[in-house]
Amino acid sequence: MKFVRHACYVARWSNEFSRSIMRVTIMNENIALYRTGSGKIVALHDR
């Protein structure tokens, strides 16, 4: 399947984020998501 690169994709609603790591797949890429202690949402490439 082809995807539009360099575009925004919704991973979760902001109220669904917690300090626990969540793993999602977007555009066949594994991404780890979590919220920091200060409330910032972080997304990292999940190997």
C-alpha positions in Angstrom: 0.0 0.0 0.0 1.3 3.5 -0.8 1.1 6.3 1.8 1.5 10.0 1.5 4.9 10.9 3.1 5.6 14.2 4.9 2.0 14.5 6.0 0.3 14.4 9.4 -1.5 11.2 10.6 -3.5 11.0 13.8 -2.0 8.4 16.2 -4.3 8.9 19.2 -6.6 11.5 20.9 -4.6 13.5 23.4 -6.6 12.2 26.3 -5.5 8.6 25.4 -1.8 9.3 26.2 -0.3 8.4 29.5 3.2 7.9 30.9 3.1 4.3 29.8 4.6 3.5 26.4 2.1 2.7 23.7 3.1 1.1 20.4 1.3 2.0 17.2 1.9 1.3 13.5 1.5 4.2 11.1 2.4 3.8 7.4 4.0 0.4 8.2 6.3 2.1 10.7 6.4 1.1 14.4 6.2 4.1 16.7 6.5 4.3 20.5 4.4 7.0 22.1 4.2 8.3 25.7 3.6 11.4 27.7 6.4 12.9 29.8 6.1 14.0 33.4 5.6 17.6 32.2 2.8 16.5 29.9 4.6 16.7 26.6 3.8 13.9 24.1 6.8 12.1 22.6 7.0 9.8 19.5 10.0 7.6 18.9 10.8 5.1 16.1 10.2 1.7 17.7 12.8 -0.8 16.7 
